Amino acid sequence: QFTNRLYLRHTARIFNVVWSPLIPTLLASGSDDKTVRVWDIKTNSCVQLTGHTDRVRAIAWNYELPWLLFSGSWDSKIRMWDLREAKCIHLATEHHADIYGIATHPERPFLYISSSRDTSLRFWTIERLVSSLQVSYFL
């Protein structure tokens, strides 16, 4: 039976919601309120991620690291979030218009593609970023 247990909410329309592929109780949502929220339905808690200056449309989890999340916005930026500290750890600015989608390759969890209203698809890898993050994670 489904029960509505989460009382925190976005302050504007929610555009996207994605379950974590590694932690079944986590999901992320993006909104016109310029935020990303990560919800834990087990603990009935929510973390708000702020930094975008326009509507958040695209959300993608990493399939290898459970604390790594990406968001794309109409501000033409893609943010890489470290959920352990609820902070942006990388800002991608290669697109020149609204970000509509972000996806990871199913067999290469550090290879991503993003789409934008600027009519481009951009392929990018985070292998170098992640190697330094993983080292600091285990220290």
N, CA and C of each residue as an Amber inpcrd file, in Angstrom:
protein
   417
   0.8330000  -1.1780000   0.0000000   0.0000000   0.0000000   0.0000000
   0.8770000   1.2400000   0.0000000   0.5560000   2.1810000  -0.8290000
   1.3040000   3.4230000  -0.9370000   0.7720000   4.4420000   0.0540000
   1.7060000   5.0590000   0.7740000   1.3030000   6.1390000   1.6720000
   2.1710000   7.3550000   1.3830000   1.5980000   8.5010000   1.4870000
   2.3110000   9.7500000   1.2540000   2.9760000  10.1750000   2.5500000
   4.2880000   9.9050000   2.6610000   4.9990000  10.2110000   3.8970000
   5.8870000  11.4350000   3.7960000   6.1840000  11.8930000   2.6040000
   7.1020000  13.0210000   2.4580000   6.3200000  14.3260000   2.4090000
   6.6060000  15.1900000   3.3470000   5.8530000  16.4350000   3.4290000
   6.6330000  17.6360000   2.9080000   7.9530000  17.4950000   2.7840000
   8.7400000  18.5580000   2.1720000   8.4460000  18.5600000   0.6930000
   8.5000000  19.7030000   0.0750000   8.1860000  19.7420000  -1.3420000
   8.9370000  20.8580000  -2.0340000   8.9910000  20.7310000  -3.3520000
   9.5240000  21.8130000  -4.1610000   8.5430000  22.9840000  -4.0840000
   9.0210000  24.1580000  -4.4450000   8.1600000  25.3420000  -4.4030000
   7.6330000  25.7200000  -5.7880000   7.9620000  24.8930000  -6.7920000
   7.4530000  25.1040000  -8.1530000   7.3000000  23.7320000  -8.8080000
   6.8700000  23.7290000 -10.0590000   6.6160000  22.4670000 -10.7530000
   7.8370000  21.5590000 -10.7470000   7.5780000  20.2720000 -10.5580000
   8.6220000  19.2480000 -10.6330000   8.6110000  18.7070000 -12.0400000
   9.7780000  18.6790000 -12.6620000   9.8570000  18.2470000 -14.0480000
  10.3610000  16.8230000 -14.2150000  11.2490000  16.3760000 -13.3520000
  11.8630000  15.0750000 -13.5320000  12.0910000  14.4110000 -12.1860000
  11.9950000  13.0950000 -12.1780000  12.2920000  12.3160000 -10.9820000
  12.9580000  11.0100000 -11.4270000  14.0250000  10.6150000 -10.7020000
  14.7970000   9.4320000 -11.0840000  15.1960000   8.6660000  -9.8270000
  14.9120000   7.3620000  -9.8180000  15.3500000   6.4950000  -8.7170000
  16.8440000   6.2440000  -8.8160000  17.4930000   6.1140000  -7.6790000
  18.9040000   5.7340000  -7.6450000  19.0340000   4.2790000  -8.0760000
  19.9910000   3.9690000  -8.9600000  20.1750000   2.5790000  -9.3720000
  20.8990000   1.7420000  -8.3160000  21.4850000   2.3820000  -7.3110000
  22.2920000   1.6620000  -6.3280000  21.6980000   1.6530000  -4.9240000
  20.8890000   2.6460000  -4.6060000  20.2520000   2.7050000  -3.2810000
  18.7520000   2.7910000  -3.5010000  18.0360000   1.6790000  -3.3010000
  16.6160000   1.6300000  -3.6820000  15.6870000   2.5980000  -2.9560000
  16.1300000   3.2080000  -1.8650000  15.2580000   4.1380000  -1.1430000
  15.4860000   5.5940000  -1.5270000  16.4470000   5.8570000  -2.4330000
  16.7410000   7.2370000  -2.8260000  16.1720000   7.5780000  -4.1910000
  15.6670000   8.7900000  -4.3080000  15.2850000   9.3090000  -5.6100000
  15.6200000  10.7860000  -5.6470000  15.8290000  11.2780000  -6.8590000
  16.1610000  12.6910000  -7.0460000  15.1000000  13.3320000  -7.9150000
  14.8140000  14.6060000  -7.6520000  13.8440000  15.3460000  -8.4460000
  14.4190000  16.7070000  -8.8040000  14.0390000  17.1930000  -9.9780000
  14.4450000  18.5160000 -10.4440000  13.2170000  19.3610000 -10.6770000
  13.3450000  20.6610000 -10.4580000  12.1570000  21.5090000 -10.4370000
  12.3990000  22.8710000 -11.0760000  11.2810000  23.5270000 -11.3780000
  11.3140000  24.9080000 -11.8350000  11.7700000  25.8560000 -10.7240000
  11.8630000  25.3680000  -9.4870000  12.3530000  26.2230000  -8.3970000
  13.8800000  26.3050000  -8.3660000  14.5330000  25.7400000  -9.4120000
  15.9900000  25.8140000  -9.6160000  16.7750000  24.9000000  -8.6840000
  16.0950000  23.9580000  -8.0410000  16.7790000  23.0580000  -7.1210000
  16.6440000  21.6040000  -7.5550000  17.5480000  20.8100000  -7.0010000
  17.4540000  19.3530000  -7.0620000  17.2250000  18.9160000  -5.6300000
  16.3500000  17.9500000  -5.4740000  16.1460000  17.3930000  -4.1370000
  16.3740000  15.8990000  -4.1980000  17.0450000  15.3950000  -3.1670000
  17.2840000  13.9610000  -3.0520000  16.4710000  13.4850000  -1.8570000
  15.5670000  12.5690000  -2.1530000  14.6080000  12.0770000  -1.1660000
  15.0000000  10.6740000  -0.7240000  14.9300000  10.4240000   0.5700000
  15.1260000   9.0730000   1.1030000  13.7970000   8.6300000   1.6990000
  13.1260000   7.7090000   1.0210000  11.7980000   7.2990000   1.4840000
  11.8630000   6.4000000   2.7180000  13.0420000   5.8570000   3.0020000
  13.1950000   5.0220000   4.2030000  13.2370000   5.8780000   5.4630000
  13.9640000   6.9850000   5.3950000  14.1020000   7.8520000   6.5710000
  13.1630000   9.0530000   6.5240000  12.4210000   9.1780000   5.4360000
  11.5040000  10.3030000   5.2630000  12.2500000  11.6430000   5.3290000
  13.4280000  11.6670000   4.6670000  14.2400000  12.8800000   4.6870000
  14.4930000  13.3870000   3.2720000  14.9440000  14.6270000   3.2050000
  15.1880000  15.2770000   1.9160000  16.3820000  16.2100000   2.0450000
  17.2410000  16.1830000   1.0050000  18.3640000  17.1070000   0.9250000
  18.1430000  17.9820000  -0.2980000  18.2760000  19.2840000  -0.1170000
  18.1020000  20.2260000  -1.2170000  19.4740000  20.6370000  -1.7420000
  19.6470000  20.5520000  -3.0750000  20.8820000  20.9570000  -3.7300000
  20.6150000  22.2380000  -4.5000000  21.3490000  23.2820000  -4.1790000
  21.1380000  24.5730000  -4.8190000  22.3970000  25.0250000  -5.5530000
  22.2060000  25.8000000  -6.5900000  23.3150000  26.3200000  -7.3670000
  22.9040000  26.6940000  -8.7780000  21.9170000  25.9910000  -9.3340000
  21.4380000  26.3540000 -10.6630000  20.7200000  27.7010000 -10.5840000
  20.7670000  28.4340000 -11.6790000  20.1240000  29.7510000 -11.7160000
  18.8700000  29.7600000 -12.5850000  18.4580000  28.5670000 -13.0420000
  17.2380000  28.4460000 -13.8320000  16.6690000  27.0400000 -13.6090000
  15.6020000  26.7290000 -14.2920000  14.8730000  25.4650000 -14.1200000
  15.7710000  24.2410000 -14.3110000  15.5960000  23.2540000 -13.4470000
  16.3540000  22.0030000 -13.5430000  15.5120000  20.9960000 -14.3130000
  16.0810000  20.4750000 -15.3870000  15.3490000  19.5510000 -16.2500000
  15.9370000  18.1430000 -16.2890000  17.2380000  18.0270000 -16.3190000
  17.8740000  16.7140000 -16.5020000  18.4920000  16.2430000 -15.1910000
  18.3430000  14.9520000 -14.9180000  18.9430000  14.3460000 -13.7300000
  19.4630000  12.9730000 -14.1260000  20.6560000  12.6480000 -13.6500000
  21.2160000  11.3210000 -13.9040000  22.0820000  10.8990000 -12.7240000
  21.8820000   9.6760000 -12.2810000  22.7110000   9.0800000 -11.2420000
  23.9230000   8.4250000 -11.8900000  24.9500000   8.2020000 -11.1050000
  26.0780000   7.3950000 -11.5470000  25.7890000   5.9530000 -11.1550000
  26.1550000   5.0190000 -12.0190000  25.8650000   3.6070000 -11.7830000
  26.9700000   2.8880000 -11.0310000  28.0030000   3.6210000 -10.6310000
  29.1270000   3.0260000  -9.9130000  29.2660000   3.5940000  -8.5000000
  29.0810000   4.9000000  -8.3790000  29.2370000   5.5770000  -7.0930000
  27.8720000   6.0680000  -6.6220000  27.3620000   5.5410000  -5.5270000
  25.9860000   5.8580000  -5.1070000  25.7710000   7.2920000  -4.6810000
  26.8120000   8.0230000  -4.3980000  26.7080000   9.3990000  -3.9150000
  26.9280000  10.4370000  -5.0100000  27.0090000   9.9980000  -6.2690000
  27.2890000  10.9150000  -7.3690000  26.0390000  11.1280000  -8.2180000
  25.6640000  12.3970000  -8.4010000  24.4500000  12.7700000  -9.1180000
  24.7590000  13.9420000 -10.0500000  24.0830000  13.9740000 -11.2030000
  24.2530000  15.0560000 -12.1790000  22.9150000  15.7390000 -12.4040000
  22.9840000  17.0480000 -12.6200000  21.7710000  17.7880000 -12.9640000
  22.0840000  18.7690000 -14.0810000  21.1070000  18.9500000 -14.9660000
  21.2280000  19.9070000 -16.0540000  20.0800000  20.8910000 -15.9920000
  20.3670000  22.1290000 -16.3640000  19.3920000  23.1990000 -16.1710000
  19.2440000  24.0620000 -17.4150000  18.2140000  24.8770000 -17.3960000
  18.0240000  25.8750000 -18.4400000  19.0780000  26.9720000 -18.3270000
  19.9050000  26.9490000 -17.2940000  21.0120000  27.9060000 -17.2020000
  22.2040000  27.4650000 -18.0610000  22.0260000  26.3740000 -18.8170000
  23.0130000  25.7890000 -19.7340000  24.1870000  25.1170000 -19.0160000
  24.0270000  24.8340000 -17.7510000  25.0950000  24.2270000 -16.9650000
  24.7130000  22.8130000 -16.5180000  25.7320000  21.9730000 -16.4070000
  25.5720000  20.6490000 -15.8130000  26.3890000  20.6430000 -14.5270000
  25.7470000  20.2620000 -13.4570000  26.4210000  20.2040000 -12.1570000
  26.6060000  18.7500000 -11.7320000  27.7840000  18.4740000 -11.2040000
  28.1000000  17.1600000 -10.6460000  28.0910000  17.3250000  -9.1290000
  27.2230000  16.5530000  -8.4650000  26.9920000  16.7030000  -7.0330000
  27.5990000  15.5450000  -6.2480000  28.2190000  15.8690000  -5.1340000
  28.6530000  14.8740000  -4.1570000  27.6140000  14.8970000  -3.0390000
  26.8160000  13.8540000  -2.9730000  25.7170000  13.8380000  -2.0030000
  26.1910000  13.6280000  -0.5710000  27.4120000  13.1370000  -0.4030000
  27.9340000  12.9610000   0.9580000  28.0460000  14.3080000   1.6610000
  28.3190000  15.3600000   0.8880000  28.4480000  16.7000000   1.4620000
  27.4000000  17.6640000   0.9170000  26.5350000  17.1620000   0.0420000
  25.4830000  17.9780000  -0.5810000  26.0580000  19.2230000  -1.2490000
  27.1410000  19.0200000  -2.0350000  27.7340000  20.1750000  -2.7030000
  28.1050000  19.8430000  -4.1420000  28.1680000  20.8930000  -4.9400000
  28.5650000  20.7670000  -6.3380000  30.0840000  20.6310000  -6.3850000
  30.5650000  19.5740000  -7.0640000  32.0070000  19.3590000  -7.1250000
  32.5710000  19.5970000  -8.5240000  31.6950000  19.8020000  -9.5000000
  32.1620000  20.1370000 -10.8400000  31.0320000  20.8380000 -11.5900000
  31.4100000  21.8170000 -12.4060000  30.4500000  22.5680000 -13.2060000
  30.8730000  22.4900000 -14.6640000  30.0180000  21.9100000 -15.5090000
  30.2920000  21.8180000 -16.9520000  29.5480000  22.9420000 -17.6560000
  30.2680000  23.6930000 -18.4930000  29.6970000  24.8770000 -19.1390000
  29.8270000  24.8320000 -20.6590000  29.9790000  23.6540000 -21.2200000
  30.2040000  23.5370000 -22.6610000  28.9570000  23.8030000 -23.5050000
  27.7740000  23.5340000 -22.9700000  26.5540000  23.8260000 -23.7240000
  26.2790000  25.3270000 -23.7010000  25.5090000  25.7980000 -24.6850000
  25.2260000  27.2230000 -24.8040000  23.7410000  27.5470000 -24.6960000
  22.9520000  26.5650000 -24.2530000  21.5060000  26.7690000 -24.0740000
  20.9980000  25.7190000 -23.0840000  19.6780000  25.6830000 -22.9080000
  19.0350000  24.7860000 -21.9550000  19.5200000  23.3420000 -22.1010000
  19.7680000  22.6910000 -20.9640000  20.1090000  21.2660000 -20.9540000
  18.7980000  20.4970000 -20.8470000  18.5860000  19.5690000 -21.7660000
  17.3490000  18.7790000 -21.7580000  17.5330000  17.3620000 -21.2240000
  18.7090000  16.7680000 -21.4280000  18.8860000  15.3930000 -20.9860000
  20.3290000  15.0660000 -20.6730000  20.5070000  14.1290000 -19.7400000
  21.8140000  13.5750000 -19.3950000  21.6210000  12.0740000 -19.2350000
  22.5290000  11.3000000 -19.8240000  22.4450000   9.8380000 -19.6910000
  23.8530000   9.2670000 -19.5950000  23.9560000   8.1450000 -18.9080000
  25.2310000   7.4430000 -18.8050000  25.1640000   6.1660000 -19.6160000
  26.3150000   5.7110000 -20.0570000  26.4080000   4.4690000 -20.8150000
  26.2030000   3.2980000 -19.8580000  25.4020000   2.2980000 -20.2150000
  25.1010000   1.2070000 -19.2860000  26.3070000   0.3520000 -18.9050000
  27.3270000   0.3150000 -19.7470000  28.4960000  -0.5150000 -19.4350000
  29.7290000   0.3100000 -19.0660000  29.6520000   1.6130000 -19.2270000
  30.7630000   2.5060000 -18.8720000  30.2120000   3.6260000 -17.9920000
  30.1790000   3.4060000 -16.6720000  29.4790000   4.3330000 -15.7760000
  30.0730000   5.7310000 -15.6840000  31.2450000   5.9680000 -16.2850000
  31.8360000   7.3030000 -16.2340000  31.7820000   8.0030000 -17.5810000
  31.0450000   7.4350000 -18.5230000  30.8390000   8.0460000 -19.8350000
  29.4060000   8.5830000 -19.8990000  29.2800000   9.8640000 -20.2090000
  27.9760000  10.5220000 -20.2360000  27.7380000  11.1950000 -21.5790000
  26.4620000  11.4350000 -21.8420000  26.0600000  12.2380000 -22.9930000
  25.0050000  13.2290000 -22.5000000  25.0670000  14.4340000 -23.0360000
  24.0620000  15.4310000 -22.6760000  23.4940000  16.0350000 -23.9530000
  22.2510000  16.4920000 -23.8560000  21.5760000  17.1210000 -24.9900000
  21.1030000  18.5080000 -24.5700000  21.0380000  19.3930000 -25.5730000
  20.7200000  20.7800000 -25.2690000  19.9040000  21.4120000 -26.3880000
  19.2350000  22.4920000 -26.0350000  18.5130000  23.2850000 -27.0280000
  19.4770000  23.9380000 -28.0190000  20.7650000  23.9520000 -27.7090000
  21.7450000  24.4890000 -28.6590000  21.9950000  23.5340000 -29.8320000
  21.1920000  22.4800000 -29.9210000  21.1820000  21.4510000 -30.9810000
  22.3940000  20.5350000 -30.9480000  23.0850000  20.4780000 -29.8240000
  24.2580000  19.6120000 -29.7510000  24.0480000  18.4610000 -28.7820000
  24.7520000  17.3850000 -29.0700000  24.9510000  16.2830000 -28.1300000
  26.4090000  16.3550000 -27.7290000  26.6820000  16.2660000 -26.4580000
  28.0690000  16.3220000 -25.9950000  28.3850000  15.0540000 -25.2150000
  29.4340000  14.3730000 -25.6490000  29.9250000  13.1980000 -24.9490000
  31.0310000  13.6520000 -24.0060000  31.0300000  13.1360000 -22.7950000
  32.0600000  13.5070000 -21.8500000  32.3090000  12.3810000 -20.8630000
  33.5060000  12.3630000 -20.3490000  33.8840000  11.3490000 -19.3770000
  34.2920000  12.0280000 -18.0770000  34.0420000  11.3370000 -16.9970000
  34.4200000  11.8700000 -15.6900000  35.4740000  10.9780000 -15.0430000
  36.1410000  10.1430000 -15.8260000  37.1140000   9.1980000 -15.2680000
  38.2060000   9.9070000 -14.4680000  38.7600000  10.9810000 -14.9730000
  39.8140000  11.6970000 -14.2420000  39.2710000  12.3340000 -12.9700000
  38.0950000  12.9240000 -13.0500000  37.4920000  13.5150000 -11.8530000
  37.2160000  12.4550000 -10.8000000  36.6920000  11.3190000 -11.2380000
  36.3020000  10.2660000 -10.3020000  37.5130000   9.6130000  -9.6630000
  38.5920000   9.4470000 -10.3900000  39.7660000   8.8080000  -9.7910000
  40.2680000   9.6160000  -8.5980000  40.2730000  10.9350000  -8.6980000
  40.6920000  11.7430000  -7.5450000  39.6500000  11.7100000  -6.4390000
  38.3680000  11.6340000  -6.7980000  37.3130000  11.5480000  -5.7790000
  37.3750000  10.2270000  -5.0420000  37.6280000   9.1450000  -5.7540000
  37.6900000   7.8350000  -5.1260000  38.8670000   7.7380000  -4.1710000
  39.9870000   8.3330000  -4.5320000  41.1410000   8.3290000  -3.6380000
  40.8060000   9.0510000  -2.3530000  40.1980000  10.2180000  -2.4520000
  39.8520000  10.9620000  -1.2460000  38.7580000  10.2460000  -0.4400000
  37.9070000   9.4890000  -1.1060000  36.8230000   8.7700000  -0.4400000
  37.3760000   7.6740000   0.4650000  38.4530000   7.0320000   0.0370000
  39.0050000   5.9140000   0.7850000  40.0650000   6.3270000   1.8010000
  40.4760000   7.5910000   1.8170000  41.4940000   8.0400000   2.7850000
  40.9020000   8.2870000   4.1410000
